[in-house]
Amino acid sequence: MAVDDIINAMSAANANLVYQPAAGVEAVVTSTAMDSVGQQPEKFDGTNSAIHRISQSVQPNIINSKIGVTNTVYYRNVAQGVGLYGAYSAIQTK
Amino acid sequence: MTLLDDIKAVHDEVNNVSKAKLSQVITEHPDLQIDKINPRVFGSIPQVVGTCPQCGDDMFDSLDKTGKPIQVCRNTINAIRLDSIKHKPSNQSDELCIDCQIITDEFGFITGANHITRSIEDKALSWGIWKGIKTLITANQIQLKQGKVIINES
């Protein structure tokens, strides 16, 4: 993915999906899809996470997010449950 | 070797490849100070500005960490970038990457990774207990086929 390209990914069923740009690369996550109520997209630094809390009562399928990610603080969709998937779209900006 | 050890080896494989690639680039480019390079590539269509006299790969405009323009080959940029997305070693991590998807652009540059991870131990999440790899092994719901981790969870 070069600058301006779209990055799309889906998790394996019931697994975390962690998108980490390489050094020298930045991206903006513009949409997330999560099947499980209660799970939220997160920023993650490899050890700690901070939740982009949208709602505890609906699936956080966000089609208008602007979550900036870098090599050191990146993006995580937490596991959704048996047979359930997470996904995201992003645009590489640098 | 147990199945858990084998799955840890899958997780650690990216680190081994990264280490070998970085070592190769350092050997091939003895004059380059790898740790001083900011592996930037400019624009949506990076312009080739020459050929690397050391490895023969295409060279591109980039930056050092002070912001000074430099020219670096794709092999060097990719070695630094691969090193930046390697995993925490399996013996220091409570999660394992079971399917590391390296993202490469149409010009051959590594731009990131999608790490598909599973916890080693069970974890309580908002929807219930997320079975860890140890539990999946005990329940015979995880296997390794031709280096690929396959989970059949119910």
gemmi code that builds the backbone of each chain (N, CA, C; Angstrom):
import gemmi

chains = {
    "A": [
        ("MET", (0.838, -1.188, 0.000), (0.000, 0.000, 0.000), (0.882, 1.252, 0.000)),
        ("ALA", (0.780, 2.023, -1.007), (1.520, 3.283, -1.049), (0.614, 4.391, -0.511)),
        ("VAL", (1.173, 5.591, -0.409), (0.378, 6.728, 0.075), (-0.885, 6.861, -0.779)),
        ("ASP", (-1.986, 7.109, -0.140), (-3.322, 7.250, -0.742), (-4.004, 5.915, -1.007)),
        ("ASP", (-3.303, 4.801, -0.854), (-3.938, 3.506, -1.088), (-4.817, 3.117, 0.092)),
        ("ILE", (-5.793, 2.284, -0.202), (-6.685, 1.776, 0.841), (-6.156, 0.444, 1.363)),
        ("ILE", (-6.223, 0.275, 2.655), (-5.834, -0.978, 3.289), (-7.103, -1.581, 3.882)),
        ("ASN", (-7.393, -2.815, 3.542), (-8.557, -3.514, 4.070), (-8.083, -4.802, 4.714)),
        ("ALA", (-8.647, -5.168, 5.833), (-8.297, -6.472, 6.408), (-9.437, -6.985, 7.255)),
        ("MET", (-9.515, -8.306, 7.327), (-10.460, -8.989, 8.216), (-9.678, -9.890, 9.145)),
        ("SER", (-10.191, -10.039, 10.336), (-9.559, -10.958, 11.281), (-9.883, -12.391, 10.898)),
        ("ALA", (-9.176, -13.336, 11.511), (-9.661, -14.716, 11.533), (-10.798, -14.744, 12.557)),
        ("ALA", (-11.620, -15.774, 12.508), (-12.726, -15.855, 13.457), (-12.197, -15.859, 14.888)),
        ("ASN", (-12.799, -15.024, 15.711), (-12.496, -14.981, 17.142), (-11.017, -14.749, 17.457)),
        ("ALA", (-10.368, -13.934, 16.637), (-8.969, -13.588, 16.902), (-8.841, -12.064, 16.934)),
        ("ASN", (-7.819, -11.595, 17.600), (-7.509, -10.167, 17.523), (-6.982, -9.836, 16.137)),
        ("LEU", (-7.319, -8.659, 15.669), (-6.764, -8.152, 14.416), (-6.012, -6.875, 14.755)),
        ("VAL", (-4.715, -6.909, 14.548), (-3.877, -5.769, 14.921), (-3.227, -5.221, 13.658)),
        ("TYR", (-3.539, -3.974, 13.330), (-2.920, -3.334, 12.157), (-1.811, -2.411, 12.641)),
        ("GLN", (-0.591, -2.729, 12.234), (0.569, -1.941, 12.639), (1.289, -1.414, 11.402)),
        ("PRO", (1.237, -0.106, 11.141), (2.035, 0.437, 10.044), (3.532, 0.250, 10.337)),
        ("ALA", (4.307, 0.117, 9.291), (5.760, 0.003, 9.467), (6.350, 1.371, 9.821)),
        ("ALA", (7.607, 1.376, 10.265), (8.301, 2.640, 10.534), (8.291, 3.498, 9.272)),
        ("GLY", (8.052, 4.785, 9.430), (8.024, 5.697, 8.290), (6.681, 5.741, 7.585)),
        ("VAL", (5.728, 4.969, 8.087), (4.394, 4.898, 7.464), (3.357, 5.330, 8.499)),
        ("GLU", (2.343, 6.063, 8.051), (1.202, 6.395, 8.909), (-0.070, 6.151, 8.127)),
        ("ALA", (-1.150, 5.918, 8.853), (-2.435, 5.661, 8.191), (-3.559, 6.166, 9.076)),
        ("VAL", (-4.728, 6.305, 8.474), (-5.936, 6.674, 9.218), (-6.975, 5.577, 9.001)),
        ("VAL", (-7.422, 4.989, 10.100), (-8.479, 3.974, 10.020), (-9.802, 4.714, 9.861)),
        ("THR", (-10.465, 4.447, 8.758), (-11.666, 5.220, 8.430), (-12.959, 4.460, 8.699)),
        ("SER", (-12.883, 3.154, 8.850), (-14.087, 2.410, 9.233), (-13.691, 1.123, 9.933)),
        ("THR", (-14.541, 0.685, 10.832), (-14.316, -0.581, 11.528), (-15.614, -1.367, 11.528)),
        ("ALA", (-15.486, -2.666, 11.502), (-16.663, -3.537, 11.573), (-16.412, -4.561, 12.672)),
        ("MET", (-17.310, -4.635, 13.611), (-17.163, -5.575, 14.718), (-18.504, -6.240, 14.961)),
        ("ASP", (-18.483, -7.561, 15.073), (-19.737, -8.309, 15.197), (-20.275, -8.350, 16.615)),
        ("SER", (-19.408, -8.143, 17.589), (-19.801, -8.428, 18.965), (-20.172, -7.152, 19.718)),
        ("VAL", (-21.302, -7.175, 20.369), (-21.706, -6.044, 21.208), (-20.737, -5.937, 22.384)),
        ("GLY", (-20.284, -4.765, 22.652), (-19.428, -4.558, 23.818), (-17.962, -4.421, 23.488)),
        ("GLN", (-17.515, -5.031, 22.384), (-16.121, -4.870, 22.004), (-15.952, -3.572, 21.226)),
        ("GLN", (-14.860, -2.883, 21.444), (-14.643, -1.570, 20.848), (-13.275, -1.545, 20.167)),
        ("PRO", (-13.121, -0.704, 19.148), (-11.789, -0.558, 18.558), (-10.831, 0.096, 19.552)),
        ("GLU", (-9.571, -0.258, 19.439), (-8.597, 0.227, 20.418), (-7.358, 0.786, 19.739)),
        ("LYS", (-6.733, 1.719, 20.421), (-5.336, 2.050, 20.127), (-4.490, 1.134, 21.003)),
        ("PHE", (-3.356, 0.710, 20.490), (-2.573, -0.319, 21.156), (-1.096, -0.024, 20.919)),
        ("ASP", (-0.288, -0.160, 21.961), (1.151, 0.082, 21.772), (1.977, -1.192, 21.934)),
        ("GLY", (1.321, -2.329, 21.864), (2.012, -3.601, 22.022), (1.891, -4.129, 23.436)),
        ("THR", (1.573, -3.233, 24.373), (1.406, -3.637, 25.769), (0.089, -3.108, 26.318)),
        ("ASN", (-0.098, -1.817, 26.203), (-1.301, -1.184, 26.759), (-2.275, -0.811, 25.641)),
        ("SER", (-3.547, -0.724, 26.021), (-4.545, -0.331, 25.023), (-5.456, 0.749, 25.589)),
        ("ALA", (-5.984, 1.566, 24.695), (-6.977, 2.579, 25.066), (-8.163, 2.407, 24.140)),
        ("ILE", (-9.343, 2.375, 24.705), (-10.539, 2.036, 23.935), (-11.172, 3.287, 23.340)),
        ("HIS", (-11.530, 3.192, 22.054), (-12.383, 4.216, 21.446), (-13.809, 3.797, 21.752)),
        ("ARG", (-14.324, 4.236, 22.886), (-15.615, 3.723, 23.344), (-16.751, 4.454, 22.638)),
        ("ILE", (-17.535, 3.705, 21.908), (-18.653, 4.267, 21.157), (-19.944, 4.019, 21.929)),
        ("SER", (-20.158, 2.764, 22.284), (-21.360, 2.398, 23.017), (-21.144, 1.009, 23.597)),
        ("GLN", (-21.722, 0.746, 24.727), (-21.626, -0.596, 25.294), (-22.803, -1.458, 24.853)),
        ("SER", (-23.727, -0.898, 24.091), (-24.952, -1.636, 23.799), (-25.163, -1.946, 22.320)),
        ("VAL", (-24.293, -1.461, 21.464), (-24.441, -1.778, 20.040), (-23.100, -2.238, 19.490)),
        ("GLN", (-23.170, -2.952, 18.353), (-21.922, -3.299, 17.686), (-21.285, -2.017, 17.149)),
        ("PRO", (-20.022, -1.792, 17.445), (-19.406, -0.533, 17.011), (-18.955, -0.584, 15.555)),
        ("ASN", (-19.919, -0.628, 14.659), (-19.590, -0.595, 13.235), (-19.510, 0.862, 12.807)),
        ("ILE", (-18.326, 1.348, 12.746), (-18.113, 2.781, 12.561), (-17.709, 3.023, 11.112)),
        ("ILE", (-18.456, 3.831, 10.416), (-18.112, 4.069, 9.014), (-17.528, 5.459, 8.804)),
        ("ASN", (-17.305, 6.173, 9.883), (-16.779, 7.518, 9.712), (-15.760, 7.826, 10.808)),
        ("SER", (-14.825, 6.921, 10.997), (-13.818, 7.152, 12.031), (-12.588, 7.830, 11.420)),
        ("LYS", (-11.810, 8.406, 12.277), (-10.538, 9.008, 11.847), (-9.511, 8.652, 12.912)),
        ("ILE", (-9.133, 7.392, 12.952), (-8.211, 6.918, 13.978), (-6.805, 6.875, 13.370)),
        ("GLY", (-5.981, 7.836, 13.745), (-4.622, 7.892, 13.215), (-3.759, 6.814, 13.839)),
        ("VAL", (-2.974, 6.135, 13.031), (-2.115, 5.068, 13.551), (-0.696, 5.209, 13.013)),
        ("THR", (0.249, 4.866, 13.870), (1.663, 4.919, 13.521), (2.308, 3.582, 13.883)),
        ("ASN", (3.608, 3.506, 13.698), (4.309, 2.257, 14.008), (4.297, 1.935, 15.499)),
        ("THR", (4.237, 2.974, 16.326), (4.347, 2.724, 17.769), (3.010, 2.717, 18.496)),
        ("VAL", (2.030, 3.434, 17.976), (0.673, 3.370, 18.543), (-0.258, 3.054, 17.383)),
        ("TYR", (-0.819, 1.844, 17.411), (-1.522, 1.371, 16.234), (-2.930, 0.901, 16.582)),
        ("TYR", (-3.473, 0.012, 15.797), (-4.917, -0.248, 15.863), (-5.190, -1.715, 16.185)),
        ("ARG", (-6.210, -1.940, 17.020), (-6.560, -3.328, 17.339), (-8.070, -3.508, 17.402)),
        ("ASN", (-8.551, -4.538, 16.711), (-9.903, -5.051, 16.896), (-9.780, -6.265, 17.806)),
        ("VAL", (-10.397, -6.212, 18.957), (-10.302, -7.336, 19.889), (-11.211, -8.468, 19.399)),
        ("ALA", (-10.844, -9.709, 19.775), (-11.619, -10.889, 19.376), (-13.100, -10.699, 19.679)),
        ("GLN", (-13.941, -11.201, 18.763), (-15.374, -10.903, 18.807), (-16.236, -12.027, 19.370)),
        ("GLY", (-15.695, -13.224, 19.476), (-16.491, -14.376, 19.910), (-16.410, -15.475, 18.862)),
        ("VAL", (-16.824, -16.664, 19.237), (-16.708, -17.818, 18.342), (-17.462, -17.556, 17.037)),
        ("GLY", (-16.779, -17.725, 15.937), (-17.404, -17.576, 14.623), (-17.621, -16.138, 14.187)),
        ("LEU", (-17.152, -15.183, 14.979), (-17.388, -13.769, 14.640), (-16.084, -13.091, 14.207)),
        ("TYR", (-16.230, -12.107, 13.342), (-15.064, -11.476, 12.719), (-15.026, -9.970, 12.994)),
        ("GLY", (-13.843, -9.424, 12.885), (-13.670, -7.979, 12.895), (-12.977, -7.568, 11.606)),
        ("ALA", (-13.121, -6.312, 11.231), (-12.477, -5.831, 10.010), (-12.263, -4.328, 10.117)),
        ("TYR", (-11.436, -3.797, 9.246), (-11.237, -2.350, 9.209), (-10.858, -1.927, 7.797)),
        ("SER", (-11.018, -0.671, 7.517), (-10.443, -0.052, 6.321), (-9.619, 1.144, 6.766)),
        ("ALA", (-8.544, 1.379, 6.072), (-7.686, 2.521, 6.401), (-7.135, 3.115, 5.109)),
        ("ILE", (-6.643, 4.336, 5.235), (-5.962, 4.982, 4.111), (-4.556, 5.342, 4.563)),
        ("GLN", (-3.583, 4.941, 3.762), (-2.201, 5.297, 4.099), (-1.976, 6.761, 3.767)),
        ("THR", (-1.461, 7.505, 4.736), (-1.308, 8.952, 4.545), (0.155, 9.383, 4.446)),
        ("LYS", (1.087, 8.483, 4.805), (2.513, 8.845, 4.782), (3.343, 7.600, 4.496)),
    ],
    "B": [
        ("MET", (9.370, -31.123, 21.289), (8.582, -29.925, 20.988), (7.093, -30.214, 21.144)),
        ("THR", (6.405, -29.369, 21.895), (4.956, -29.494, 22.026), (4.292, -28.662, 20.930)),
        ("LEU", (2.982, -28.829, 20.776), (2.256, -28.016, 19.794), (2.366, -26.532, 20.147)),
        ("LEU", (2.326, -26.209, 21.462), (2.472, -24.812, 21.875), (3.835, -24.264, 21.440)),
        ("ASP", (4.875, -25.073, 21.589), (6.205, -24.647, 21.137), (6.209, -24.400, 19.628)),
        ("ASP", (5.536, -25.293, 18.906), (5.479, -25.145, 17.440), (4.752, -23.854, 17.049)),
        ("ILE", (3.676, -23.535, 17.769), (2.916, -22.305, 17.461), (3.750, -21.080, 17.854)),
        ("LYS", (4.500, -21.191, 18.940), (5.420, -20.095, 19.305), (6.469, -19.894, 18.213)),
        ("ALA", (6.878, -20.986, 17.597), (7.871, -20.880, 16.514), (7.290, -20.140, 15.316)),
        ("VAL", (5.996, -20.338, 15.039), (5.329, -19.586, 13.959), (5.371, -18.091, 14.288)),
        ("HIS", (5.053, -17.755, 15.537), (5.074, -16.365, 16.004), (6.475, -15.766, 15.842)),
        ("ASP", (7.493, -16.544, 16.214), (8.873, -16.028, 16.218), (9.509, -16.003, 14.830)),
        ("GLU", (8.874, -16.664, 13.863), (9.486, -16.779, 12.537), (9.720, -15.396, 11.900)),
        ("VAL", (8.755, -14.489, 12.058), (8.903, -13.141, 11.491), (10.149, -12.467, 12.060)),
        ("ASN", (10.374, -12.667, 13.358), (11.548, -12.065, 13.989), (12.834, -12.634, 13.408)),
        ("ASN", (12.832, -13.947, 13.147), (14.020, -14.583, 12.574), (14.285, -14.052, 11.162)),
        ("VAL", (13.215, -13.927, 10.376), (13.362, -13.408, 9.006), (13.852, -11.967, 9.046)),
        ("SER", (13.264, -11.171, 9.966), (13.640, -9.764, 10.091), (15.113, -9.617, 10.473)),
        ("LYS", (15.526, -10.414, 11.448), (16.929, -10.351, 11.918), (17.894, -10.700, 10.782)),
        ("ALA", (17.540, -11.745, 10.019), (18.408, -12.177, 8.912), (18.473, -11.108, 7.831)),
        ("LYS", (17.318, -10.500, 7.532), (17.260, -9.481, 6.478), (18.073, -8.239, 6.887)),
        ("LEU", (17.915, -7.823, 8.137), (18.645, -6.649, 8.621), (20.146, -6.918, 8.613)),
        ("SER", (20.511, -8.106, 9.047), (21.927, -8.488, 9.083), (22.516, -8.492, 7.669)),
        ("GLN", (21.733, -9.010, 6.715), (22.203, -9.061, 5.328), (22.413, -7.646, 4.772)),
        ("VAL", (21.458, -6.756, 5.055), (21.553, -5.379, 4.539), (22.749, -4.655, 5.166)),
        ("ILE", (22.968, -4.878, 6.459), (24.109, -4.230, 7.132), (25.428, -4.726, 6.520)),
        ("THR", (25.486, -6.016, 6.224), (26.692, -6.579, 5.612), (26.911, -6.010, 4.206)),
        ("GLU", (25.808, -5.906, 3.468), (25.917, -5.448, 2.076), (26.186, -3.944, 1.970)),
        ("HIS", (25.791, -3.190, 3.004), (25.918, -1.729, 2.946), (26.743, -1.250, 4.149)),
        ("PRO", (28.047, -1.553, 4.158), (28.855, -1.264, 5.352), (28.965, 0.222, 5.678)),
        ("ASP", (28.746, 1.097, 4.709), (28.880, 2.533, 4.974), (27.599, 3.174, 5.514)),
        ("LEU", (26.489, 2.440, 5.428), (25.209, 3.003, 5.871), (25.063, 2.898, 7.377)),
        ("GLN", (24.589, 3.972, 7.999), (24.265, 3.912, 9.424), (22.758, 3.654, 9.524)),
        ("ILE", (22.424, 2.380, 9.593), (21.028, 1.947, 9.522), (20.160, 2.641, 10.579)),
        ("ASP", (20.718, 2.763, 11.788), (19.895, 3.326, 12.871), (19.677, 4.826, 12.733)),
        ("LYS", (20.290, 5.449, 11.730), (20.091, 6.887, 11.514), (19.091, 7.162, 10.386)),
        ("ILE", (18.573, 6.096, 9.774), (17.664, 6.277, 8.634), (16.209, 6.289, 9.093)),
        ("ASN", (15.460, 7.278, 8.607), (14.011, 7.309, 8.781), (13.435, 6.736, 7.483)),
        ("PRO", (12.891, 5.533, 7.508), (12.574, 4.838, 6.235), (11.334, 5.377, 5.528)),
        ("ARG", (11.379, 6.661, 5.196), (10.277, 7.299, 4.479), (10.396, 7.035, 2.976)),
        ("VAL", (9.253, 6.961, 2.328), (9.197, 6.960, 0.873), (8.139, 7.986, 0.513)),
        ("PHE", (8.441, 8.809, -0.482), (7.553, 9.939, -0.754), (6.584, 9.675, -1.901)),
        ("GLY", (5.350, 10.138, -1.712), (4.376, 10.147, -2.785), (3.665, 8.832, -2.995)),
        ("SER", (2.605, 8.898, -3.788), (1.856, 7.686, -4.077), (2.520, 6.875, -5.181)),
        ("ILE", (3.390, 7.517, -5.936), (4.175, 6.790, -6.938), (5.645, 7.149, -6.705)),
        ("PRO", (6.344, 6.373, -5.867), (7.739, 6.701, -5.541), (8.621, 6.687, -6.805)),
        ("GLN", (9.482, 7.695, -6.899), (10.324, 7.822, -8.087), (11.694, 7.184, -7.842)),
        ("VAL", (12.103, 6.323, -8.757), (13.433, 5.716, -8.693), (14.471, 6.785, -9.043)),
        ("VAL", (15.482, 6.933, -8.178), (16.489, 7.973, -8.429), (17.869, 7.386, -8.734)),
        ("GLY", (17.963, 6.066, -8.757), (19.247, 5.458, -9.074), (19.250, 3.985, -8.739)),
        ("THR", (20.448, 3.404, -8.832), (20.614, 1.985, -8.513), (21.645, 1.859, -7.407)),
        ("CYS", (21.352, 1.054, -6.426), (22.253, 0.909, -5.287), (23.562, 0.230, -5.728)),
        ("PRO", (24.703, 0.879, -5.507), (25.963, 0.268, -5.935), (26.314, -0.986, -5.130)),
        ("GLN", (25.725, -1.127, -3.967), (26.033, -2.291, -3.131), (25.186, -3.519, -3.495)),
        ("CYS", (23.864, -3.335, -3.626), (22.994, -4.509, -3.826), (22.265, -4.496, -5.163)),
        ("GLY", (22.315, -3.388, -5.892), (21.701, -3.339, -7.224), (20.213, -3.033, -7.223)),
        ("ASP", (19.627, -2.834, -6.038), (18.194, -2.526, -5.976), (17.969, -1.041, -6.325)),
        ("ASP", (16.727, -0.702, -6.637), (16.385, 0.695, -6.932), (16.592, 1.571, -5.694)),
        ("MET", (16.999, 2.820, -5.938), (17.164, 3.777, -4.839), (16.078, 4.845, -4.926)),
        ("PHE", (15.722, 5.375, -3.743), (14.639, 6.359, -3.642), (15.061, 7.478, -2.705)),
        ("ASP", (14.420, 8.638, -2.889), (14.623, 9.726, -1.924), (14.012, 9.326, -0.589)),
        ("SER", (14.757, 9.605, 0.476), (14.251, 9.328, 1.816), (14.815, 10.386, 2.763)),
        ("LEU", (14.804, 10.108, 4.043), (15.288, 11.066, 5.042), (16.132, 10.345, 6.085)),
        ("ASP", (17.064, 11.101, 6.688), (17.652, 10.569, 7.910), (16.837, 11.089, 9.091)),
        ("LYS", (17.228, 10.702, 10.290), (16.380, 11.044, 11.440), (16.475, 12.508, 11.847)),
        ("THR", (17.403, 13.251, 11.225), (17.448, 14.688, 11.480), (16.617, 15.446, 10.447)),
        ("GLY", (16.061, 14.734, 9.476), (15.270, 15.372, 8.432), (16.072, 15.695, 7.190)),
        ("LYS", (17.342, 15.293, 7.176), (18.185, 15.576, 6.009), (17.862, 14.590, 4.880)),
        ("PRO", (17.708, 15.113, 3.642), (17.406, 14.203, 2.524), (18.567, 13.249, 2.252)),
        ("ILE", (18.239, 12.003, 2.031), (19.234, 10.996, 1.646), (18.615, 10.100, 0.585)),
        ("GLN", (19.446, 9.311, -0.055), (18.930, 8.328, -1.002), (19.245, 6.934, -0.478)),
        ("VAL", (18.226, 6.099, -0.454), (18.361, 4.765, 0.142), (17.704, 3.752, -0.781)),
        ("CYS", (18.240, 2.534, -0.778), (17.638, 1.506, -1.634), (16.445, 0.847, -0.934)),
        ("ARG", (15.605, 0.232, -1.756), (14.396, -0.425, -1.245), (14.743, -1.554, -0.275)),
        ("ASN", (15.828, -2.290, -0.572), (16.229, -3.380, 0.338), (16.466, -2.858, 1.748)),
        ("THR", (17.123, -1.709, 1.842), (17.434, -1.131, 3.153), (16.159, -0.657, 3.843)),
        ("ILE", (15.325, 0.054, 3.087), (14.053, 0.536, 3.669), (13.227, -0.649, 4.168)),
        ("ASN", (13.144, -1.704, 3.363), (12.325, -2.850, 3.763), (12.901, -3.572, 4.984)),
        ("ALA", (14.230, -3.634, 5.076), (14.840, -4.300, 6.242), (14.504, -3.531, 7.527)),
        ("ILE", (14.580, -2.195, 7.450), (14.259, -1.373, 8.633), (12.777, -1.486, 8.957)),
        ("ARG", (11.952, -1.462, 7.927), (10.501, -1.548, 8.155), (10.093, -2.914, 8.701)),
        ("LEU", (10.695, -3.966, 8.178), (10.355, -5.305, 8.685), (10.747, -5.423, 10.156)),
        ("ASP", (11.901, -4.854, 10.481), (12.348, -4.874, 11.881), (11.356, -4.133, 12.791)),
        ("SER", (10.705, -3.104, 12.230), (9.791, -2.280, 13.040), (8.459, -2.958, 13.324)),
        ("ILE", (8.139, -4.009, 12.588), (6.848, -4.679, 12.802), (7.020, -6.090, 13.357)),
        ("LYS", (8.244, -6.401, 13.785), (8.452, -7.751, 14.339), (7.692, -7.878, 15.664)),
        ("HIS", (7.561, -9.107, 16.124), (6.790, -9.375, 17.343), (7.655, -9.291, 18.587)),
        ("LYS", (7.004, -9.006, 19.690), (7.639, -9.231, 20.985), (7.934, -10.733, 21.048)),
        ("PRO", (9.139, -11.160, 21.489), (9.437, -12.602, 21.487), (8.378, -13.408, 22.239)),
        ("SER", (8.137, -14.622, 21.770), (7.036, -15.426, 22.333), (7.208, -15.679, 23.824)),
        ("ASN", (8.459, -15.732, 24.290), (8.646, -15.986, 25.725), (8.424, -14.742, 26.586)),
        ("GLN", (8.129, -13.607, 25.923), (7.811, -12.381, 26.671), (6.399, -11.887, 26.388)),
        ("SER", (5.617, -12.684, 25.678), (4.310, -12.222, 25.226), (3.203, -13.129, 25.735)),
        ("ASP", (2.054, -12.530, 26.074), (0.920, -13.361, 26.488), (-0.016, -13.651, 25.321)),
        ("GLU", (0.319, -13.105, 24.149), (-0.442, -13.419, 22.940), (0.532, -13.842, 21.850)),
        ("LEU", (0.067, -14.702, 20.950), (0.908, -15.146, 19.846), (0.271, -14.738, 18.526)),
        ("CYS", (1.099, -14.276, 17.600), (0.614, -13.981, 16.257), (0.558, -15.299, 15.492)),
        ("ILE", (-0.646, -15.720, 15.126), (-0.802, -17.024, 14.476), (-0.847, -16.894, 12.955)),
        ("ASP", (-0.919, -15.673, 12.466), (-0.947, -15.469, 11.008), (-0.495, -14.039, 10.741)),
        ("CYS", (0.804, -13.847, 10.569), (1.335, -12.496, 10.385), (1.284, -12.136, 8.906)),
        ("GLN", (0.446, -11.176, 8.580), (0.261, -10.792, 7.177), (1.038, -9.502, 6.918)),
        ("ILE", (2.189, -9.658, 6.269), (2.997, -8.480, 5.937), (2.352, -7.777, 4.743)),
        ("ILE", (2.151, -6.459, 4.866), (1.519, -5.689, 3.791), (2.623, -5.061, 2.941)),
        ("THR", (2.550, -5.305, 1.645), (3.543, -4.762, 0.711), (2.816, -3.983, -0.376)),
        ("ASP", (3.361, -2.829, -0.753), (2.678, -2.048, -1.785), (3.087, -2.522, -3.181)),
        ("GLU", (2.488, -1.898, -4.180), (2.724, -2.359, -5.552), (4.144, -2.041, -6.029)),
        ("PHE", (4.892, -1.249, -5.265), (6.271, -0.917, -5.641), (7.284, -1.756, -4.863)),
        ("GLY", (6.782, -2.705, -4.080), (7.671, -3.626, -3.372), (8.090, -3.164, -1.994)),
        ("PHE", (7.494, -2.076, -1.489), (7.826, -1.604, -0.144), (6.921, -2.253, 0.895)),
        ("ILE", (7.515, -2.703, 1.975), (6.735, -3.162, 3.126), (6.126, -1.923, 3.776)),
        ("THR", (4.811, -1.953, 4.010), (4.168, -0.778, 4.618), (3.536, -1.079, 5.974)),
        ("GLY", (3.498, -2.326, 6.372), (2.918, -2.634, 7.676), (2.616, -4.107, 7.810)),
        ("ALA", (1.844, -4.419, 8.846), (1.460, -5.813, 9.069), (0.088, -5.875, 9.710)),
        ("ASN", (-0.638, -6.906, 9.366), (-1.823, -7.283, 10.120), (-1.431, -8.500, 10.957)),
        ("HIS", (-1.417, -8.311, 12.262), (-1.106, -9.421, 13.160), (-2.429, -10.046, 13.611)),
        ("ILE", (-2.614, -11.312, 13.339), (-3.805, -12.034, 13.812), (-3.356, -12.790, 15.065)),
        ("THR", (-3.872, -12.391, 16.210), (-3.319, -12.926, 17.458), (-4.362, -13.672, 18.289)),
        ("ARG", (-3.835, -14.570, 19.099), (-4.639, -15.335, 20.046), (-3.886, -15.347, 21.364)),
        ("SER", (-4.629, -15.259, 22.419), (-4.024, -15.303, 23.744), (-3.511, -16.715, 24.053)),
        ("ILE", (-2.457, -16.806, 24.854), (-1.967, -18.136, 25.270), (-2.897, -18.709, 26.346)),
        ("GLU", (-3.267, -17.871, 27.288), (-4.168, -18.299, 28.368), (-5.589, -17.809, 28.068)),
        ("ASP", (-6.586, -18.377, 28.737), (-7.960, -17.884, 28.608), (-8.046, -16.442, 29.110)),
        ("LYS", (-8.932, -15.665, 28.483), (-9.127, -14.281, 28.932), (-10.621, -13.982, 29.008)),
        ("ALA", (-11.004, -13.211, 30.019), (-12.407, -12.793, 30.130), (-12.595, -11.513, 29.321)),
        ("LEU", (-13.459, -11.574, 28.294), (-13.799, -10.385, 27.513), (-15.280, -10.060, 27.752)),
        ("SER", (-15.727, -8.960, 27.190), (-17.092, -8.510, 27.497), (-18.156, -9.517, 27.062)),
        ("TRP", (-17.861, -10.321, 26.052), (-18.856, -11.279, 25.536), (-18.700, -12.664, 26.181)),
        ("GLY", (-17.648, -12.879, 26.975), (-17.453, -14.188, 27.613), (-15.987, -14.545, 27.718)),
        ("ILE", (-15.709, -15.840, 27.875), (-14.319, -16.289, 27.996), (-13.750, -16.564, 26.604)),
        ("TRP", (-12.654, -15.877, 26.336), (-11.934, -16.076, 25.079), (-10.940, -17.203, 25.319)),
        ("LYS", (-11.161, -18.336, 24.659), (-10.301, -19.495, 24.896), (-8.874, -19.211, 24.455)),
        ("GLY", (-7.940, -19.512, 25.321), (-6.542, -19.356, 24.985), (-6.014, -20.550, 24.204)),
        ("ILE", (-4.809, -20.400, 23.674), (-4.219, -21.462, 22.854), (-4.048, -22.744, 23.664)),
        ("LYS", (-3.687, -22.619, 24.938), (-3.524, -23.823, 25.763), (-4.833, -24.598, 25.865)),
        ("THR", (-5.935, -23.888, 26.059), (-7.246, -24.544, 26.142), (-7.625, -25.164, 24.802)),
        ("LEU", (-7.342, -24.452, 23.725), (-7.642, -24.985, 22.388), (-6.844, -26.267, 22.124)),
        ("ILE", (-5.609, -26.300, 22.598), (-4.786, -27.510, 22.425), (-5.402, -28.672, 23.204)),
        ("THR", (-5.779, -28.391, 24.453), (-6.371, -29.439, 25.302), (-7.662, -29.975, 24.669)),
        ("ALA", (-8.438, -29.082, 24.057), (-9.715, -29.484, 23.440), (-9.528, -29.995, 22.010)),
        ("ASN", (-8.265, -30.104, 21.581), (-7.966, -30.580, 20.225), (-8.655, -29.716, 19.153)),
        ("GLN", (-8.675, -28.398, 19.386), (-9.347, -27.487, 18.456), (-8.362, -26.605, 17.692)),
        ("ILE", (-7.106, -26.924, 17.812), (-6.092, -26.141, 17.088), (-5.037, -27.100, 16.562)),
        ("GLN", (-4.594, -26.845, 15.340), (-3.546, -27.681, 14.770), (-2.649, -26.836, 13.872)),
        ("LEU", (-1.528, -27.431, 13.544), (-0.554, -26.766, 12.688), (-0.416, -27.614, 11.430)),
        ("LYS", (-0.748, -27.028, 10.276), (-0.637, -27.771, 9.017), (0.232, -26.977, 8.070)),
        ("GLN", (1.365, -27.545, 7.692), (2.298, -26.896, 6.768), (2.617, -25.470, 7.212)),
        ("GLY", (2.894, -25.336, 8.499), (3.301, -24.050, 9.048), (2.169, -23.078, 9.308)),
        ("LYS", (0.931, -23.487, 9.043), (-0.218, -22.595, 9.238), (-1.059, -23.069, 10.413)),
        ("VAL", (-1.395, -22.131, 11.283), (-2.205, -22.450, 12.457), (-3.681, -22.480, 12.037)),
        ("ILE", (-4.336, -23.602, 12.338), (-5.760, -23.758, 11.987), (-6.558, -24.011, 13.249)),
        ("ILE", (-7.597, -23.207, 13.444), (-8.439, -23.329, 14.637), (-9.838, -23.773, 14.217)),
        ("ASN", (-10.311, -24.816, 14.850), (-11.693, -25.278, 14.648), (-12.405, -25.189, 15.989)),
        ("GLU", (-12.929, -24.012, 16.269), (-13.478, -23.740, 17.577), (-14.997, -23.873, 17.563)),
        ("SER", (-15.527, -24.388, 18.643), (-17.000, -24.455, 18.716), (-17.446, -23.874, 20.043)),
    ],
}
model = gemmi.Model(1)
for chain_id, residues in chains.items():
    chain = gemmi.Chain(chain_id)
    for i, (resn, *xyz) in enumerate(residues, 1):
        res = gemmi.Residue()
        res.name, res.seqid = resn, gemmi.SeqId(i, " ")
        for name, pos in zip(("N", "CA", "C"), xyz):
            atom = gemmi.Atom()
            atom.name, atom.element = name, gemmi.Element(name[0])
            atom.pos, atom.b_iso = gemmi.Position(*pos), 0.0
            res.add_atom(atom)
        chain.add_residue(res)
    model.add_chain(chain)
structure = gemmi.Structure()
structure.add_model(model)
structure.setup_entities()
